[in-house]
Amino acid sequence: MYDLIRVAAAVPNLAVADTTYNTEEIISLIKEASAKGVKVLVFPELCISAYTCADLFFQSPLLNACVSSLANIIDKTQTVDMVIAVSLPIACDNQTFNCTVVLNKGKILGIVPKTYLPNYNEFYEERWFSSSADLVSKEITLCGQTVPIGNDLIFTSQNVPNLSIGIEICEDLWAPIPPSSYLAMGGATVILNPSASNELATKHEYRRSLVSHQSANTISAYIYASASVGESTQDLVFSGHSMICENGSLFKESKRFSKERQLIVADVDLEQLANDRKKNTTFMAHKKAFGLPYFRTIYFEIEKTINDTLERNIIRKPFVPKDDHKLNERCSDIFNIQLSGLAKRFVHTHAKSLVIGISGGLDSTLALLVAAKACDYIGVSRKSIIGVTMPGFGTTDRTYNNAVNLMNALGITTKEISIKAASLQHFKDIDHNVNIHNVTYENTQARERTQILMDLANKENGLVVGTGDLSELALGWATYNGDHMSMYGVNSGVPKTLVRVLVNYVAISGNLDEASKTILLDILDTPVSPELLPPDKNGEINQKTEDIVGPYELHDFFLYYIVRFGFSPGKIMYFAENAFADVYSKEIILKWLKNFYRRFFNQQFKRSCLPDGPKVGTINLSPRGDWRMPSDAIGKIWIDEVEKL
C-alpha cells in the first residue's frame, strides 16, 4: 500500500555444520515472517551450514547436505508469498562459492556469489571460496532448476512499483566501492546483505555506521542480517547484530548476543527512495563519468497486501529531533545559520542598524534573539538593534509587556509607535467602516506596521529583519506586502514547530539572565496570534491562528511530506492517521489537510516574491532555491484526491 514494502532480517539460532537443525530454524522463521506480512526476508551468510565450518567446506557431505536442505526450504515455501534470501556454499566451475540464493514461491530466482573475500587478520575465506570474479558460468542447475548465477543480478517485481532487490555479502560492504553502489545505480532500491561479522570491542558501532551510510549513499533500504552466537566460538564470537536502514536512517536493530533467535521487521518506503533519487541529479552522474556494469534483471511477482499495523515510526514533528542531544545540536546549528546569514547581510549592506517589529509573539522573539547574537558575533553594540513595538487594536497587555520587557532585557534600542491613529486615518481615506472587522481591517494594520519599519530603516540607515516563518509561508498566512515583506527574513526556513523549540532552546541554554528566561517561557506559553482583532471582554487574545488555519503540528507534517517527498494526499493522510491517532480524529486531520492544499496552491503568489533568507533544513520555499512553482498553478489533481478520502 502506498509503495510500502515489509522487509525483515532473520537471525536463526544455528548449529555449526548441522544443516538439518539449521534448516528447521530457517523454515520456522520464514513462517513467523509470513505471519507478520513480510515480503522480503534475508538470513545471515552461509546460514544453512553456518559460517564457521572452516575446512569442513572441503567436505562433499557438507556441500551435498546444504543443497538437500535448500531443496527442503524450496519445497516448504512454495505457497509463501515472499522473496527469501538464504546462503550456502555452492560448487561450480571447479570451485566453491559463498552464495546467496534468492527464492520466491518455490522457485530459485537466481544465485549471487560473494565478490570480496576477506583474507586478512582472522579471516581466511580465500582458503575455501572463490570470488564471483572467478565465475565462468552464467547459469547452473541447482535443485532441479536451471537458474542464473553471478553478481550482476537485480531482482525486480513486475507488480510492486519501485521494488528491485540487489545482493551483496558481508565483506562486499567493506570494499572501497561496494557492489551495492553499482546495484543501486542499476535500479536496486532494496539491498540485502547476508553477513557473518564477528564481534570486537566497539566494532558494532563502526558496522552500524557503515550500514547506515551505505543506505544513504545508495538512497536505498538496506537490510543487514548477521550470524548469531550459535556460530563456533573457537576463535571468534558472533552476536547476531542485524539492522534495517533506509536512506541513512536506522529503523530497526537486533539485540546483540541474544540466545534467542530474532526477527526484526520494518516497512520501507519505495516511493520515497525513488523520489529522492529523481530529485538528486548527481545520483546517476557516475554513469556518465565512469560507466556502469551491465545487470541482468530477474522478474518476480508478489501479492500487494495491506497490513493492519504500520512497522514504521511516523514522527509527528518531522522537523524536530526526538533525541535531546540531537535536538540541542540541531538547534545550535540552525541558530548559527540564522545569525551568520544576518551578520553577513548586515556587514555587506553597510547598514548601521537592524530594525525589527516586536510583537511579543514567537516569531519576532526568535528574530530578535538571532539579531542580538548576530551583533555579538560581529562585535557591534546591541543598541544598533531598533526594536519597535507597534500596539494596535488587537494588542493585549500580555504580549505588549512581554515585547517591552524582552527588548529591555536584551539591551537593545526600543521604540513604541502606535498604529491606531494611522490605521483609523487610512480607514477614513478608503471609506472603510472601522466596525467591519474583515480582511481590510486586518491587513491595514499589518501594512501600516511594515511601512513604519521600512521608513524607520530608511531614516536610520537600517535593515528590516523579517520575522515570518516557513509554516506561515506555506499557508500564505501573511499580509501581502505587509509582514510578508522585509529586507532579510531570518525565519523563512524555520517551520513553526521548530520556532517554538528554538526559543525554548535559547531560554534553557542561551546563557540568559533569569528575567529574560522568564519572559521567553511566558512567550512560549502564549497562543499564536497576529492580534489584528480586538481582544475579548477579558482583555485576552481573541484571534488564535490555530483555530483559524489549523494546528501547526499538522500543517508542518503535511508540508514535510508534500514538499520533501512529493507524496499524494492519500499517502499523507495515511501517515497522519498513524502519527496522530491518539490526538486527532480522521475527520479533523482531513479538514485541515483540505485547508492546507487549498491555501498552499492559492497563496503561491506570495512565495514567488519572497525577500532573501537562509535555508536551514531540507525544506525551503524560496523561489530562488528549493521551490519553484507557478503562481497560477491549478491544484485540482490534489484537491480532487483529498475530496475522495
C-alpha positions in Angstrom: 0.0 0.0 0.0 1.4 3.4 -1.0 4.6 1.7 -2.1 5.4 0.5 1.4 7.0 -3.0 1.5 7.6 -5.0 4.6 11.1 -6.3 5.0 12.9 -8.4 7.6 16.2 -9.6 8.8 16.2 -13.1 10.4 18.8 -14.3 12.9 18.4 -18.0 13.4 19.9 -19.9 16.3 22.4 -22.0 14.3 24.4 -25.1 15.0 27.8 -25.5 13.2 27.5 -28.0 10.3 24.1 -29.3 11.4 22.2 -28.5 8.2 19.1 -30.3 9.4 18.8 -28.2 12.6 19.6 -25.0 10.7 17.0 -25.7 8.1 14.3 -26.2 10.7 15.2 -22.9 12.2 15.2 -21.2 8.8 11.8 -22.6 7.9 10.3 -21.7 11.3 11.5 -18.1 10.9 10.1 -17.9 7.4 6.7 -19.0 8.8 7.0 -16.4 11.5 7.9 -13.7 9.0 5.0 -14.7 6.7 2.5 -14.4 9.6 3.8 -10.8 10.1 3.2 -9.9 6.5 6.9 -9.8 5.5 7.5 -9.7 1.7 11.3 -9.6 1.6 13.4 -11.7 4.1 17.1 -12.1 4.4 19.1 -14.6 6.5 22.8 -14.4 7.6 25.7 -15.5 5.5 26.1 -19.3 5.0 23.1 -19.8 7.3 22.4 -23.3 6.0 25.8 -24.6 7.0 26.9 -21.9 9.5 29.7 -19.6 8.6 32.4 -21.1 10.8 32.7 -24.5 9.3 36.3 -23.8 8.1 37.9 -26.8 6.4 34.6 -28.7 6.6 33.8 -26.6 3.5 36.1 -29.0 1.6 33.9 -31.9 2.6 31.4 -33.2 -0.1 29.0 -34.5 2.6 28.5 -30.9 3.9 28.1 -29.3 0.5 25.6 -32.0 -0.6 23.7 -31.7 2.7 23.4 -27.9 2.1 21.9 -28.5 -1.3 19.5 -31.0 0.1 18.5 -28.5 2.8 17.9 -25.9 0.2 15.6 -28.2 -1.7 13.7 -28.8 1.6 13.3 -25.0 2.1 12.2 -24.6 -1.5 9.6 -27.3 -1.0 8.3 -25.8 2.2 7.9 -22.3 0.8 6.1 -23.0 -2.5 3.0 -21.2 -1.2 4.8 -18.5 0.8 4.4 -15.1 -0.9 7.8 -13.7 -0.1 11.3 -13.1 -1.6 13.7 -15.1 0.6 17.5 -14.9 0.6 19.3 -17.9 2.1 23.0 -18.6 1.9 25.1 -21.8 1.4 28.4 -23.0 -0.2 27.8 -24.0 -3.9 30.3 -25.9 -6.1 30.6 -24.6 -9.6 33.2 -24.2 -12.4 35.7 -26.4 -10.4 35.4 -24.0 -7.5 33.3 -23.4 -4.4 31.5 -20.1 -4.0 30.0 -18.4 -0.9 26.5 -17.8 -2.3 23.1 -16.3 -1.6 20.2 -18.0 -3.2 17.0 -15.9 -3.8 13.8 -17.8 -3.6 10.2 -16.9 -4.4 7.2 -19.3 -4.2 9.2 -22.5 -4.6 11.4 -21.2 -7.4 15.0 -20.2 -7.4 15.2 -16.7 -8.9 19.0 -16.5 -9.0 22.2 -17.1 -7.2 24.6 -14.4 -6.2 28.2 -15.3 -5.2 30.3 -13.2 -2.8 32.7 -10.9 -4.6 35.2 -9.6 -2.0 36.7 -12.4 0.2 38.4 -11.3 3.3 41.8 -12.9 3.7 43.5 -10.9 6.5 43.7 -11.0 10.3 41.2 -13.6 11.5 39.7 -14.2 8.0 40.8 -16.9 5.6 37.9 -17.1 3.1 40.1 -17.5 0.1 41.2 -20.8 1.5 37.7 -22.2 0.9 36.0 -20.0 -1.6 36.5 -18.2 -4.9 35.3 -14.7 -5.8 32.4 -14.0 -8.1 35.0 -12.5 -10.4 36.3 -16.1 -11.0 33.0 -17.4 -12.1 32.8 -18.8 -15.6 29.2 -19.9 -15.9 26.2 -17.6 -16.3 23.7 -20.3 -15.4 23.8 -23.5 -13.3 21.4 -26.3 -12.4 20.5 -26.4 -8.8 17.8 -28.5 -7.1 16.5 -29.4 -10.5 16.2 -25.8 -11.7 18.4 -24.1 -14.2 19.0 -20.6 -12.8 21.2 -17.5 -13.4 24.3 -17.1 -11.3 26.5 -14.0 -10.9 27.0 -10.8 -9.1 25.2 -9.0 -11.9 21.6 -9.9 -10.9 18.9 -7.5 -9.9 15.6 -9.0 -8.8 12.6 -6.8 -9.9 9.0 -7.1 -9.1 6.6 -6.9 -12.0 3.7 -5.7 -9.9 5.1 -3.7 -6.9 6.3 -0.3 -8.2 10.0 0.5 -7.4 10.8 -2.9 -5.8 14.1 -4.0 -7.1 16.5 -6.1 -5.0 20.2 -6.3 -5.1 22.5 -8.6 -3.1 25.9 -8.1 -1.6 27.5 -10.4 1.0 29.3 -9.2 4.2 32.8 -8.1 3.2 31.4 -6.7 -0.1 30.1 -3.8 2.0 33.6 -3.1 3.4 35.1 -2.6 0.0 36.0 1.0 -1.2 33.2 0.8 -3.8 30.7 -1.9 -2.6 28.7 -3.8 -5.2 25.6 -2.2 -3.7 26.7 1.2 -5.1 26.5 -0.2 -8.7 23.4 -2.2 -7.9 21.6 0.9 -6.7 22.6 2.9 -9.8 21.4 -0.2 -11.8 18.0 0.2 -10.2 18.0 -1.7 -6.9 16.1 0.1 -4.2 16.4 -2.6 -1.6 19.9 -4.1 -0.8 20.1 -7.4 1.1 23.3 -8.2 2.9 23.7 -11.7 4.4 26.6 -11.3 6.7 28.8 -13.1 9.3 30.6 -10.2 11.1 32.3 -11.2 14.3 32.3 -9.0 17.3 35.2 -7.0 18.7 35.1 -4.2 21.2 33.2 -1.2 19.6 33.1 -2.9 16.2 29.3 -2.8 16.2 29.4 1.0 16.2 31.5 1.1 13.1 29.3 -1.6 11.5 26.1 0.4 12.3 27.7 3.5 10.8 28.8 1.6 7.7 25.3 0.2 7.0 23.6 3.5 7.7 26.0 5.4 5.5 25.8 2.9 2.6 22.0 3.1 2.7 22.4 6.9 2.4 25.0 6.7 -0.3 22.8 4.4 -2.4 19.5 6.0 -1.4 18.2 2.6 -0.6 16.6 0.4 2.0 19.5 -1.7 3.4 18.7 -5.0 5.2 21.6 -6.5 7.0 21.4 -9.9 8.7 24.4 -11.2 10.6 25.4 -14.5 12.1 24.4 -15.3 15.7 26.0 -16.6 18.9 25.3 -20.2 17.5 28.5 -19.9 15.4 31.7 -21.6 16.5 33.4 -19.7 19.3 36.8 -21.5 18.8 38.5 -18.2 17.9 35.7 -15.7 17.3 32.3 -14.7 18.7 29.3 -13.5 16.7 26.5 -11.5 18.1 23.7 -11.6 15.5 23.9 -7.8 15.0 21.3 -7.1 12.3 19.9 -3.8 11.0 17.3 -2.3 8.7 18.2 1.2 7.4 16.5 3.5 4.9 18.4 6.3 3.3 20.7 6.8 6.3 18.1 6.3 9.0 18.3 3.3 11.3 14.8 1.8 11.5 15.3 -1.5 13.4 18.3 -3.1 15.1 18.5 -6.6 16.7 19.7 -7.2 20.3 23.3 -8.3 20.2 24.4 -11.6 21.9 20.8 -12.8 22.3 20.5 -16.5 23.0 17.1 -16.5 21.3 16.5 -16.3 17.5 15.4 -12.9 16.3 13.3 -11.4 13.5 13.4 -7.6 13.0 10.7 -6.2 10.8 10.1 -2.8 9.1 8.1 -1.2 6.4 10.3 0.7 3.9 9.0 3.3 1.6 9.9 2.6 -2.0 8.3 5.7 -3.4 10.3 7.9 -1.0 13.5 6.3 -2.2 12.6 6.6 -5.9 11.6 10.2 -5.5 14.8 11.1 -3.7 16.8 9.5 -6.5 15.0 11.5 -9.1 15.5 14.7 -7.2 19.2 14.0 -6.6 20.5 14.6 -10.1 24.1 13.5 -9.1 22.8 10.0 -8.3 23.3 8.8 -11.8 26.2 11.1 -12.7 28.7 8.2 -12.1 27.4 6.5 -15.3 28.4 9.4 -17.5 31.8 9.8 -15.9 32.8 6.2 -15.3 30.2 3.9 -16.8 28.2 1.2 -15.2 28.4 -2.6 -15.4 25.6 -4.5 -17.2 23.0 -6.1 -15.0 20.6 -8.9 -15.7 17.1 -8.3 -14.5 15.2 -11.3 -12.9 11.5 -10.7 -12.6 9.1 -12.0 -9.9 5.7 -11.2 -8.6 4.4 -10.9 -5.0 0.9 -10.0 -3.9 0.1 -6.5 -2.7 -1.2 -6.6 0.8 -2.5 -4.1 3.3 -1.2 -4.8 6.9 -3.3 -3.9 9.9 -0.3 -2.2 11.5 2.5 0.0 10.2 6.0 -1.2 11.1 7.5 2.2 10.6 7.9 5.1 13.0 6.0 8.1 11.6 7.2 11.1 13.6 4.6 13.7 14.4 7.1 16.5 14.2 9.5 15.6 11.4 11.4 18.9 11.7 12.1 18.3 15.4 14.6 15.5 16.5 13.3 13.4 19.4 16.7 12.7 20.8 17.7 15.5 23.3 21.4 15.5 22.2 20.5 15.7 18.5 17.8 18.4 19.3 20.3 20.6 21.0 22.9 20.1 18.2 20.2 20.9 15.6 19.1 24.0 17.4 22.6 25.2 17.7 23.2 24.6 14.0 20.0 26.4 12.9 20.6 29.3 15.3 24.2 29.7 14.0 23.0 29.6 10.3 20.4 32.3 11.0 22.8 34.6 12.8 25.6 34.1 10.3 23.3 34.9 7.4 22.0 38.0 9.1 25.5 39.1 10.2 26.8 38.7 6.6 23.9 40.8 5.2 24.3 43.4 7.9 28.0 43.9 7.1 27.6 43.7 3.3 25.0 46.4 3.2 27.0 48.7 5.5 23.8 49.2 7.5 24.0 51.0 10.8 21.1 49.3 12.4 18.7 46.3 12.4 15.1 47.2 12.6 12.6 44.6 13.9 9.0 44.8 14.8 8.5 43.1 18.2 5.0 41.8 19.0 5.7 39.6 22.0 5.0 36.5 19.8 7.2 33.6 19.0 8.4 34.6 15.5 9.5 38.1 16.4 11.1 36.8 19.6 13.3 34.4 17.6 14.2 37.0 15.1 15.2 39.4 17.9 17.3 36.7 19.6 19.1 36.0 16.3 19.7 39.7 15.8 21.2 40.1 19.3 23.5 37.2 18.8 24.4 38.4 15.3 25.5 41.7 16.8 27.6 39.9 19.4 29.1 37.8 16.6 30.3 40.8 14.5 31.3 42.8 17.6 28.8 45.7 17.4 26.6 47.0 20.2 23.1 45.6 20.6 22.0 49.2 20.7 22.3 49.1 16.9 19.1 46.9 17.0 16.0 49.0 16.9 13.1 47.0 18.3 9.7 48.6 17.6 6.6 47.6 19.4 3.5 48.8 17.5 0.3 48.4 19.5 -2.8 48.1 17.5 -6.5 47.3 18.0 -5.8 43.6 19.0 -2.7 44.1 21.2 -3.1 42.6 24.6 -1.3 43.6 27.8 0.4 40.2 27.9 2.1 40.4 24.5 2.8 44.1 24.9 4.5 43.7 28.2 6.5 40.7 27.0 7.7 42.6 24.0 8.8 45.6 26.0 10.4 43.6 28.8 12.3 41.4 26.4 13.7 44.3 24.4 14.9 45.9 27.7 16.3 42.7 29.0 18.4 42.2 25.8 19.7 45.7 25.9 18.6 47.0 22.5 17.2 50.3 21.4 13.4 50.4 21.9 10.7 52.4 20.2 6.9 52.4 20.7 4.8 53.6 17.8 1.0 53.0 18.0 -0.6 52.2 14.6 -4.1 53.0 15.8 -4.3 56.7 14.6 -2.7 55.9 11.3 -5.0 52.9 10.7 -8.1 55.0 11.6 -7.0 57.7 9.2 -6.5 55.1 6.5 -9.9 53.6 7.1 -11.3 57.1 6.6 -9.2 57.6 3.5 -10.5 54.5 1.8 -14.0 54.8 3.3 -13.9 51.6 5.4 -16.2 51.2 8.3 -14.0 50.7 11.4 -16.6 48.3 12.9 -16.3 45.9 10.0 -13.5 43.5 11.1 -12.7 41.9 7.8 -9.5 41.3 5.8 -9.3 45.1 5.0 -9.4 45.9 8.7 -6.6 43.3 9.5 -4.3 44.0 6.5 -4.4 47.7 7.0 -2.7 47.2 10.4 -0.2 44.7 9.0 0.8 47.0 6.2 1.0 50.1 8.5 3.4 48.2 10.7 5.6 47.3 7.7 5.5 50.9 6.4 6.7 52.1 9.8 9.6 49.6 9.8 10.7 50.3 6.3 10.6 54.1 6.7 12.4 53.9 10.0 15.1 51.7 8.4 15.5 54.4 5.7 15.8 57.1 8.4 18.3 55.1 10.5 20.2 53.5 7.6 18.9 50.2 8.8 18.0 46.7 7.6 14.4 45.5 8.3 14.7 42.0 9.7 11.7 39.8 8.7 10.0 37.6 11.3 7.7 35.3 9.3 8.4 31.6 9.4 8.3 28.7 6.9 4.8 27.4 8.1 3.3 30.8 7.5 4.8 31.0 4.1 3.4 27.5 3.2 -0.1 28.6 4.3 0.2 32.2 2.9 -0.6 33.3 6.5 0.9 36.7 5.9 -0.3 40.0 4.5 1.0 40.6 1.0 3.5 43.4 1.1 2.8 43.7 4.8 4.6 41.3 7.3 5.2 39.2 4.1 8.0 41.8 3.2 11.3 42.6 4.8 15.0 43.1 3.8 16.1 39.8 5.2 13.9 37.0 6.5 15.8 35.2 9.2 13.0 32.8 10.0 11.9 32.0 6.4 13.4 28.5 6.6 12.2 27.6 10.1 8.8 25.9 10.5 6.6 26.9 13.4 7.1 23.7 15.3 10.8 24.4 15.3 10.5 28.1 16.1 9.0 27.1 19.4 11.8 24.6 20.0 14.4 27.2 19.2 13.0 29.8 21.5 12.9 27.2 24.3 16.5 26.2 23.5 17.6 29.8 23.9 15.6 30.1 27.1 17.1 27.0 28.6 20.6 27.1 27.4 21.2 30.5 26.0 23.1 32.0 28.9 20.3 34.4 29.7 19.5 36.1 33.0 16.6 34.8 35.0 14.3 37.7 33.9 14.9 37.1 30.2 14.3 33.4 30.7 11.0 34.0 32.4 9.9 36.3 29.6 10.7 33.7 27.0 8.9 31.0 28.8 5.8 33.1 29.0 6.0 33.9 25.3 6.2 30.2 24.7 3.0 29.8 26.7 1.2 32.5 24.7 -1.3 31.4 22.0 -0.1 32.1 18.4 -1.9 35.2 17.1 -1.4 38.1 14.7 -3.5 40.2 17.1 -5.3 42.1 14.4 -8.8 41.8 16.0 -9.8 43.5 19.3 -9.3 41.4 22.5 -12.2 39.6 24.2 -14.1 41.1 27.1 -11.4 39.8 29.5 -8.6 41.5 27.5 -7.3 38.2 26.3 -6.3 37.2 22.7 -9.4 36.9 20.6 -7.8 35.7 17.3 -6.0 32.4 17.7 -4.2 31.4 14.5 -4.6 27.7 15.0 -8.3 28.0 15.5 -8.5 29.6 12.0 -5.9 27.8 9.8 -5.5 24.6 11.9 -2.8 23.1 14.2 0.7 23.9 13.1 1.9 20.5 14.1 -0.4 19.1 11.4 0.5 21.7 8.8 4.2 21.1 9.4 3.6 17.4 9.0 1.7 18.0 5.7 4.4 20.4 4.5 7.2 18.0 5.1 5.7 15.1 3.2 4.3 17.2 0.3 7.5 19.2 -0.4 10.2 16.8 0.8 8.9 13.7 -0.9 6.1 14.7 -3.2 3.6 12.2 -1.7 0.0 12.0 -2.7 -2.8 13.4 -0.4 -3.9 9.8 0.3 -0.5 8.7 1.5 0.0 11.8 3.6 -3.5 11.2 5.1 -2.5 7.6 5.9 0.7 8.6 7.6 -1.0 11.4 9.5 -3.7 9.0 10.8 -0.9 6.7 12.1 1.2 9.6 13.6 -1.7 11.4 15.3 -4.0 8.5 16.0 -4.4 9.5 19.7 -4.5 13.2 19.1 -6.9 14.0 16.2 -9.8 12.1 14.6 -9.7 11.3 10.9 -12.3 14.0 10.3 -10.1 16.7 11.9 -7.0 15.6 10.0 -8.9 15.6 6.7 -10.4 19.0 7.4 -7.0 20.6 7.9 -5.4 18.7 5.0 -8.0 20.1 2.7 -7.3 23.6 4.0 -3.6 23.1 3.6 -3.8 22.1 0.0 -6.2 24.9 -0.8 -4.1 27.6 0.8 -0.8 26.1 -0.5 -1.9 26.5 -4.1 -3.8 29.8 -3.7 -1.0 31.5 -1.9 2.0 30.7 -4.1 2.0 34.3 -5.4 3.3 35.4 -2.0 6.1 32.9 -2.1 7.1 33.9 -5.6 8.4 37.3 -4.4 9.9 36.5 -1.0 12.8 38.5 0.4 16.2 36.8 0.9 16.5 34.5 3.9 18.7 31.5 4.9 17.8 27.9 4.2 18.3 25.9 7.5 16.9 22.5 6.7 15.9 20.1 3.9 12.8 22.2 3.1 12.7 25.8 1.9 10.1 27.7 -0.1 12.3 30.3 -1.6 11.6 30.9 -5.3 15.4 31.1 -5.9 16.1 27.9 -4.2 14.1 24.7 -3.3 10.6 25.6 -4.5 9.8 26.9 -8.0 6.1 26.7 -8.6 4.0 28.8 -10.9 1.8 31.3 -9.0 -1.1 30.3 -11.3 -0.8 26.5 -11.0 -4.1 24.7 -10.6 -4.4 22.3 -7.6 -7.4 20.3 -9.0 -5.5 17.0 -9.1 -4.6 17.2 -5.4 -7.9 18.7 -4.2 -9.9 16.1 -6.1 -8.0 13.3 -4.4 -8.4 14.9 -1.0 -12.2 15.1 -1.6 -12.3 11.4 -2.2 -10.6 10.5 1.1 
